[in-house]
Amino acid sequence: MTLHKVAFRRFLMVWVLLSLASGTATGAVINTFKTWPAGSVLRVCFFGGDTGLRSQIASVASEWTTHGNIRFDFGSEAFRSCEADTIAEVRVGFSKPGYWAFLGTDGVKLSSNAEHSVNFSKFDESTPDDASLRQIVLREFGHVLAFGNEFQSPESPCERDLNWTKVYDYYGTVYKDIVDQNLRKNPAGTQ
């Protein structure tokens, strides 16, 4: 694995070249301030979803554990449900809009045990096809592991492809700083 350090706006991110099992290499952006300690076992619980859906999500998310020293604990065969007294670092829900996840340790720092830290909007009502489910679950559980968005890479061409006037119109200019932080390319810094 080759690491290239890149300074990003308010925090340090690392651009990593990962060697995948398929023999291909791909890049990743990792927020080093939000990573879990090596060897962590992250407990996962679910707000809703039947055993079949939970099993699909657990199976796909667990693919990440073959690439690093971290493990997900989904509980028993029926999978852990999120209850008032459940302590879990990762809390998966289906009721909020969109597909999203808190980045790394923010899931425990910025939300309570009663709140989702990962959301798969309406998967419990209409599960996507296997390929789409895999793509979405891998992406969001990548965020759980502190991987940033691919368009935040210093090598990403996405910034030049966006119509920024329309982006700001859609999100509102009051959120311009947040939009810039999340969508604009992070400037390359020290190597």
N, C-alpha and C positions, 0 to 999 in steps of 0.2 A: 504494500500500500504506500503510495507516495503522498506526502502532505505538503501543501503550499499554504503558508499563512497569509491571510488577507485581512487588512484592517477594514472594518465596516463601520459606518456612522457612529453609533453609540456603544458598540460592543465588538468583541473580537469574534470573527467567524473564521472557519478554516475551510479551505477548498481542498477536497480529498479526491484522489483518484482511486476508485474502488475496483478491485478485480473480482468479477462475478464468477459464479460456478460455471456459467456458460462459456467462460473463457474470454468474454468481452470485458472492456473496461468502461466505466462511466464515472462522471464527476458527481460530487455531492457537496452541499454547503451545510456545515454544522455549526450551531451556536455553542461555543465552548463554555459559556457561562450557564448553560441550561442542561448540560448532559447529566446523566445518572452515573453514579460511581460504578466502576468496573465490577462485575459480579452481581449487580443488583438483580433482585427478583421483584418484578412489578406485578402487584396484585391487580387483577382486572375484574370489574363487576359490570352488570348490565341492568339498565333501566328498560325493561321490556324485552321483546323479541323471544321467539320460541327456541327450544333446544336446537333445532336444525339450523336456524340462522346463527345462533351463538356459536355452534360448532364450525360453521363455515368461516365466520370471522376469526375464531381462535386458530383454525388451521392456517389461514392465510397470514395472519399477523405473526404467527410463530416462525414464518420463513425468515424473519429478521434475526432470529436467535442463531441461525447458522453463520451469520456474518460478524458476530461480536460476542463479547463476554457479558451477556445480559439474557434474562429469561422472563417470560410472562407466565404468571400463575392464574389460570382461569377458574380455579376451584375444582369441585367434583365433576363427575360426568354430566350432571345437570347444569353445570356452570354457575358461577356465583351471581346472585342477584344483588343489586344495590338496595340496601335497607338503611334505615336511619342510623343504625350502629355499625354499618359495614365500613371497614377501613380499606380503601383501595387507592392505589396511586393512579389508576386509569379507570374512568367511569364512562362507559359507553351508553349513549342514548340514541333515540330515533325520532324524538318529537320536535326538535328545533329545526329551523330552516337550514338547508345546506349541508355540505360535507366539510367538517373542520375538526381541528384538534388543537389544544394548547400545545405550545412548543416546549418539549422537554419537561423540566421540573416545574414549569409554570402551572401545570395541571394540579399540583398540590399547593403551590404557593398562592395562586390567584383565585382558586375556587374551593368551595366547601365539599364535604362528602355527599351533600344533597344535590349537587350540580353535576351536569355532564362535563367531562373534560375532552370527550371525543363525541362527535355526532355524525350519524349516518341517516340523514333525513328520510323518513318513511320506508326504510329498508324492511321494517316489520310489517308494512302494508303491501309492499310490492318489491320483492327482492330482484335486483338487476341480474342480468345474465352473468354466468361465471366469470367471463373475462373482465367485464365492467366491475363486478364486485371485487375481484382480485386487485385491479388497478386502484380503486378507491381505497380499499382497506390498507394496501401496502403504503399508499401515499400518506394517509392519515396516521398510521402507526409509525411511519417514518418521522412525522412531526412529533409524535410522542417521544421519540428517541433523540429529539433536538435537531433533526435534519430540516433545513429551511426549504423554501420554494426554489424550484429549478431556475426560475427567472431572476433570482437574486444572485446567481453565479456571476462572477466577473467575465465569464465566457458566453453568457446568454445574449442572444440577439433580440430578445423579446421587447426591450424598451423602445427600440427604433420602430417596431411594428405596431405599436399602440397609437391610437388617435387620442392624445392627451386632453384635448378640449372636450371630447365626448366622455372620457373617463372622469374628469373633474365635474362635468355636468351631471353625470350619473350619481356620483357619490356626494356631490356638493362641495363647494369650495371651503366650507368650514372644516372639512376633513382632509384638506390638501396635504398637511404634514403626515397624516397617517397613511394616505394613499401613496405619497412619495416613499415613505419608509418601507411599505409593503410591496410596492410595484416597481419602483425605479431601481435600476441596476445599482448595486452597491459599488462604490468606487474602489478600485484596486489600490492597495496601500503597500505597506512594507512586505517584502517577500521573506 
